[in-house]
Amino acid sequence: MQTNVTPDTSPRAQGRVLLNSDMGEGLGLHEFGNDEELMRIIDVANVACGFHAGDPDVMNRTVALAADHGVAVGAHPGLPDVVGFGRRRMVLTPDEVESIILYQTGALTAFLGKHGLKLNHIKPHGALYGMLAGDEELMQAAAGAALQFGVPFFGLAGTVHEEVCRAMGVDFVPELYVDLNYGPAGELLIQRRPVATDPDAAAERVRRALAGKPVLAVDGTELDIPFRSICVHSDAPNSTAVASAVRAVLG
């Protein structure tokens, strides 16, 4: 992964940094995450579209909640793996990647229309996010879906996410994560089960990154990570406290 900051992707050059969160990750009577509290804090919601979580009623309620709080909504399509919560990799062709993203995003847009909102972006979930970060052909299929809907793609700077979006003319929004650790090459270290994050540590990471200081990987490697948005996962035990700490830094 390339981790050098370039002027055109600097958060200071791009204006206000937006806080986003993955939401609507429930099924039936089972709700996950702190969506109602977080909607009062964040700027952008990435809403699950049914494959890893988020049935039609959950999508409808989540979009309505976002509309009530003036929060922009993007699609958060995942792999068709409810049991694994979309966090287990699958072998897919580019056509299959395109189809699952179009299918899920199309479903979400119906609820957006109902509540008077427009699709803001596409951000893949879990293992799909990681698969696209390292596979050019799969990412080209995903970027093609973003082009079809005419929206930006949220992803990880310095990976195939950014490379393909630049090549295909898709607006790319790089993210900084505060509740996941980074490996020495700048890769995200995904955990199967969410754990609590120290809100003070999350705020300090944002404070340092906004000041142009490096983010530290788990082994102490210094990483310069371009970003225009910051993600806080809604399903972590203390996600509201973490988001509040980040919001205090962003203002």
Secondary structure, 3 states (H helix, E strand, C coil): CCCCCCHHHCHHHHCCCEEEEEECCCECCECCCCHHHHCCCCCEEEEECCCCCCCHHHHHHHHHHHHHHCCEEEEECCCCCCCCCCCCCCCCCHHHHHHHHHHHHHHHHHHHHHCCCCEEEECCCHHHHHHHHCCHHHHHHHHHHHHHHCCCEEECCCCHHHHHHHHHCCCEEEEEECCCEECCCCCEECCCCCCCCCHHHHHHHHHHHHCCCCEECCCCCEECCCCCEEECCCCCCCHHHHHHHHHHHHC
